[in-house]
Amino acid sequence: MALRGNEVEVEGIKEPPPPPPLILTPTGIEGLDGIIGGGFIKGRTYLVAGETGTGKTIFSLNYLVYGASIGEPGVYLLVDEDYEDFIGGALSFGWDLEALIKKNLLSILTLLPDFAEKMKDKPIETIVKSLVFNLKNEAMRIGAKRLVIDPVAPLIMGERDPTWTRSYIRNLVISIEKEIGTTNIITSEIPTGSNALSRFGVEEFLAAGVIVLGIERIKGEFIRTLFIRKMRWRPVKPAMYLFKIETGRGIVVDGKIKV
């Protein structure tokens, strides 16, 4: 069709095809997937933040244990806890991680003791490349679909200025998403009493979603809270939910807290 005057020639132009539907990765957290529209967007990174003792590690491990149960292997980068203590703690909680490891449904990686010393004077690109290289190799070995870094803070090599730290975390998250392709959780500890959403103030901007775990005192009783602060491209309204931690089940979201 040829047009005249100020009109534009449109003959032969085709409308672009509709974008493919989002592929979702169910978290397996009881009561959560229905709230967030079915799960996490495949290939993206999600931040689980909270003060110490709020359940970040249980949440992250719950995500990987569920993945293993549906045939989606996962890699767990254990950053600031002893491996044997971690395995023993999970077993007492009702999760036999060694059984999953033997079946290549789970891999738990730890940093070498001298990693921080070796990397402290290296440029950002070198540090990120080293981490991503090892994570990618292990993900490929077991066919991982899920990845957890718990927590991201100790991966910061020594005392750095905020600009360096934010650039480092940005490079790490982007590289993991582009080169590994897993659906990821990173955890970040919020300083006690702070209103921040993360340790360094950049994690929440890089993440496709932010879930903040907390402990609140209501009428003299302490309760566990889960706040969905952000969930990109998902039909989710920010809201606060009550949750429990149950042996063998993990995180169980009970319902919205009415205010």
N, C-alpha and C positions, 0 to 999 in steps of 0.2 A: 504494500500500500504506500503510494507516494503522496506526500502532503505539500501544501503550498504556503507562501508567505512566511510567517514566523514559526510555522509548524516544523516538526523535525521528522526526518526520514526514519521510519521505524520498520520498514519492510525487511523481513528476514531476522529480526531481533527476537530472541526467545527469552522468556522469563527464566531466571535461574531455578534449578530444582529445589524443592523444599529441603531444609537441612535434615539430616538423619536424626531419629529420636535419640535422646540421651540413653546411654547404656549405664545401668546402675549396679552398684556392688552392695548387696545387703550387708549391714553391719552385724546382724545376728544378736544385737543387744535387745533383750526383751522389752517391748513397748516403745522402742525408739524408731524403727524403720517406718512404721505407720505414720508417725508424727512428721518425719522429714521427707515424705513422699516416696519411700521405697528403698532408700539407701544413699550411699555416696556416689558421686559421678565417677565413673571408671577413669583411672589415670590421673586423678587429681589428688591434692594433698589437703588434709584436714587437721586442724589444731585442736587438741584437747588440753585445756589449761585449768589451773586451780592451785590453791595453796597446798602445802605439804599435807599428806594424809587424806586427800579428798577422793582418791580412787582412780587416778590417772593410769597407773600401771595395770590395774584390774580391767579397766575399760579397754586398754590397748590389747592386752592379752586375750580378753574375751573376743575381740574382733578377729584375732588370728586363729584361736581355737575353733570358732564357728566356721571360719574359712576352711580349715582343715576338714571339718565334718562334711562339707559339701564339695570336697575335691579341689579347693583353691589353696595351694600351699602358700606359706608366708615366711618372711624373713624378719627377725626381731634383732635390732641392734641394741644390745644391752650396754648402757653407757656408764652408769655409776653404781652398779651392784655386783657383788660376787656371783659368778655363774652357778656354783654349787648351792649357794643360799637361795638363789632365784628358782632353780629347779626344785629344791626341797620345799620352798614356800608354796610354789604352785601345786605340788603334789599334795601337801597338807590341805590345800584349798579344794582339792578334788580334780585337778587337771594333771594328767600324766603326760608331761611334755616330752619325756624321753621316748615314749611309745610313738609319738608323732614324729619325732626326729628320725627314728629308725625307719619310718615309712616314707621319709622325704616329704612329709607334709608340713614340716616346720624346720627352720634353721635359726639358731641363736648365735649371733656373732658378738664378740667382745673386742674392744680396742686393746692393742698391745700396750704393756705398761709404759713403754718409751715413746708411744705415738705422739703425745703432746710435745715432748722434748724435741723430737725430730722435726716436728712441723712448726714450731713456734716462730721461726724467722722466715718461713716460706711464704710466697705470695698466695693470695686467695685462690687463684686458679689451680695451683699445685696441690693445695690441701683438698679442695673440692674434687679434683680429678682423682686423687688417691682414694678418697672415701667412696666415690661413685663407682670407680673401677672394681673395688672389692665387693661392694653391694651388688653390682650388676652381675659379676661372675657367679656369686652365690645364688642370686635370683634365677639366673639361667640354669644353674646346675639342678635345681629342684623344680623349675618351672613356676616360680612364684608369681602370684597375682596380687599379693598384699605385702605391705612393708610397714614396719613401725620403727621409729627412732625415739627412744625413751631414756632420758629427755634430750632435747637438742642443745641445752645450755652448756654442758661440759665439753661439747665439741668445739667450743670457742677456745682457741689456744692462747692461754695467758690473758693478761689484762690488755684489752684493746679499746680504742675509742669507739663511740657509738656508730660512727660512719662506717668504719671497717667491719664491725660486727653485723650491721644491717646488710652490707654488701655481701658478706660471707654467707649469711643465711639465705639471702635472695638467690645467690649463685647455686647454693646447695639444693634448694627446693626446685628451682627451674631445671637443673641438670638431672635430678632424679626423675622428674616427670618426663623429660625429653628422651633420656637415654635408657631408663629402666622400664617405664611404662606401667609400673604397679600402681595400685590405689593405696594411698599412704596416710598414716597418722604420725604426726609429730607431737610430742608433749612438751609443755613449758610450764615451769613452776612460777606462780605469781607470788611476789613477796607478801608476807602476812600483813594484812591491814591495808593493802593497796587496792585502788580501784582500776588498775591496769588490767589488760586482757592477756598480757604475755610478759615474759621476762625482759625482752629487748625492744618491745614496741614496734616490731616489724612483722612478726610471725602472722598476726591476724590479717594483715593486708595481703600477704602472699597466699594464704589458705583459701580454699574454696568454701570452707565452712569453719565455724568456731563454736565449740561446745565448752562451756565453763562449768566445772564441777565445784561445789562448795558445801560448807557445813553451816547451817543457820540455827540460831536458838529462838524457838517460838514457844511462848507460854511455859518457859522453864525446861523445855525438852529440845534436845539437839536432833536435827533432821538433816538428811543429805539432799542437796539440790542440784539439778541439772538445768543450766540456762542455755538455750539455743540462741546464741547471739547473732549468728550469720549462717546462711545456707544458700550459696549462690545458685541461681537458676532453679531453685526449688520453691514450691508454694508453701513457705513456712513463715509464720509470724513469730517474732521474738516472744518467748514465753519461758516461765520458770516451772520446772517439774520436780516432783518428789521422786527419789529413787532409793533402792536398797541394794546392799551387796550381800549375796547369798552364796554359800559354799556350793561349788559345783555348777552353779548357774551364772554367777558373775553379777553384772549390773542388771537390775530389774527396775524399769521405769514404771512408777505406780500411777501417775496422773498429774494433771496440771494443778499447781498451787494457786488457790484462789486468794486474791488480796482485796 
